[in-house]
């Protein structure tokens, strides 16, 4: 009985730890969006996008409001988005997106994570050519005429549209565009009365690699270590 309790306790702790990390990432995105376009989502599409993602992550309203308030203050920390590139174990290419107020600290930590998990940090451009930066929208399919929507959105930069699933395995529609068309596609989706579940920029690999399970475990250990770093926002790789 005690062992079962400890297992549940560990699982709950891991879940809360992951949730806290997501909320920290979103709070930084709020800070960056507010600094760039102000605290009103009505006139700040970037902030509106982040708030959609906050709702999708079930971030408490008081935490969201507190983050906006802090971001509007004169003493708010200023974060810069910095990308790092490298190869994990077994030559898996990775792009590490960070939001940092201290790049010296961040680059040292990212390099340490790569080294400790059998990888190597590379120079700028060493793996970026294997990825395409895209705008990615996740939509609730309920009530949507997908064929009509796809035809309408092509004129606003739609490149890919298909079915996917969320973290809880709920059905979603994944819409992708070149990042240069992110703003106009976001506006076109909203103009049709559709509120995306989430809207992000992501680095999509142009090809995928399959590895044996043991090697995948080694690669994912690096991904996990990077994602736990306080400065890291997201990690992209090309594992299938």
WOZI-V506442 format. One record per residue. N is the residue number from 1. RES is the residue in three letters. OMEGA is omega as a letter, one per 30 degrees, with the letter a starting at -180 (* if undefined). Layout:
BEGIN
((N/RES/OMEGA) (N/RES/OMEGA))
END
This chain:
BEGIN
((1/UNK/a) (2/UNK/l) (3/UNK/l) (4/UNK/l) (5/UNK/a) (6/UNK/l) (7/UNK/l) (8/UNK/l) (9/UNK/l) (10/UNK/l) (11/UNK/l) (12/UNK/l) (13/UNK/l) (14/UNK/a) (15/UNK/l) (16/UNK/l) (17/UNK/l) (18/UNK/l) (19/UNK/l) (20/UNK/l) (21/UNK/l) (22/UNK/a) (23/UNK/l) (24/UNK/l) (25/UNK/a) (26/UNK/l) (27/UNK/l) (28/UNK/l) (29/UNK/l) (30/UNK/a) (31/UNK/a) (32/UNK/a) (33/UNK/a) (34/UNK/l) (35/UNK/a) (36/UNK/a) (37/UNK/l) (38/UNK/a) (39/UNK/a) (40/UNK/l) (41/UNK/a) (42/UNK/a) (43/UNK/a) (44/UNK/a) (45/UNK/l) (46/UNK/l) (47/UNK/l) (48/UNK/l) (49/UNK/a) (50/UNK/l) (51/UNK/l) (52/UNK/l) (53/UNK/l) (54/UNK/l) (55/UNK/l) (56/UNK/a) (57/UNK/a) (58/UNK/l) (59/UNK/a) (60/UNK/a) (61/UNK/a) (62/UNK/l) (63/UNK/l) (64/UNK/a) (65/UNK/l) (66/UNK/l) (67/UNK/l) (68/UNK/l) (69/UNK/l) (70/UNK/a) (71/UNK/a) (72/UNK/a) (73/UNK/a) (74/UNK/a) (75/UNK/a) (76/UNK/l) (77/UNK/l) (78/UNK/a) (79/UNK/l) (80/UNK/l) (81/UNK/l) (82/UNK/l) (83/UNK/l) (84/UNK/a) (85/UNK/l) (86/UNK/l) (87/UNK/l) (88/UNK/l) (89/UNK/l) (90/UNK/l) (91/UNK/l) (92/UNK/a) (93/UNK/a) (94/UNK/l) (95/UNK/a) (96/UNK/l) (97/UNK/a) (98/UNK/l) (99/UNK/a) (100/UNK/l) (101/UNK/a) (102/UNK/a) (103/UNK/l) (104/UNK/l) (105/UNK/a) (106/UNK/a) (107/UNK/l) (108/UNK/a) (109/UNK/l) (110/UNK/l) (111/UNK/l) (112/UNK/a) (113/UNK/l) (114/UNK/a) (115/UNK/a) (116/UNK/a) (117/UNK/l) (118/UNK/l) (119/UNK/l) (120/UNK/l) (121/UNK/a) (122/UNK/l) (123/UNK/l) (124/UNK/a) (125/UNK/a) (126/UNK/l) (127/UNK/a) (128/UNK/a) (129/UNK/l) (130/UNK/a) (131/UNK/l) (132/UNK/l) (133/UNK/a) (134/UNK/l) (135/UNK/a) (136/UNK/l) (137/UNK/l) (138/UNK/a) (139/UNK/l) (140/UNK/a) (141/UNK/a) (142/UNK/l) (143/UNK/a) (144/UNK/l) (145/UNK/a) (146/UNK/a) (147/UNK/l) (148/UNK/a) (149/UNK/a) (150/UNK/l) (151/UNK/a) (152/UNK/a) (153/UNK/l) (154/UNK/a) (155/UNK/a) (156/UNK/l) (157/UNK/l) (158/UNK/l) (159/UNK/a) (160/UNK/l) (161/UNK/a) (162/UNK/a) (163/UNK/l) (164/UNK/l) (165/UNK/l) (166/UNK/a) (167/UNK/a) (168/UNK/l) (169/UNK/l) (170/UNK/a) (171/UNK/l) (172/UNK/l) (173/UNK/a) (174/UNK/a) (175/UNK/a) (176/UNK/l) (177/UNK/l) (178/UNK/a) (179/UNK/l) (180/UNK/l) (181/UNK/a) (182/UNK/a) (183/UNK/a) (184/UNK/l) (185/UNK/l) (186/UNK/l) (187/UNK/a) (188/UNK/l) (189/UNK/a) (190/UNK/l) (191/UNK/l) (192/UNK/l) (193/UNK/a) (194/UNK/l) (195/UNK/a) (196/UNK/l) (197/UNK/l) (198/UNK/l) (199/UNK/a) (200/UNK/l) (201/UNK/a) (202/UNK/l) (203/UNK/a) (204/UNK/l) (205/UNK/l) (206/UNK/l) (207/UNK/l) (208/UNK/l) (209/UNK/l) (210/UNK/a) (211/UNK/l) (212/UNK/a) (213/UNK/a) (214/UNK/l) (215/UNK/l) (216/UNK/l) (217/UNK/l) (218/UNK/a) (219/UNK/a) (220/UNK/l) (221/UNK/l) (222/UNK/l) (223/UNK/a) (224/UNK/l) (225/UNK/l) (226/UNK/a) (227/UNK/l) (228/UNK/l) (229/UNK/a) (230/UNK/a) (231/UNK/a) (232/UNK/l) (233/UNK/a) (234/UNK/l) (235/UNK/l) (236/UNK/l) (237/UNK/a) (238/UNK/l) (239/UNK/l) (240/UNK/*))
END
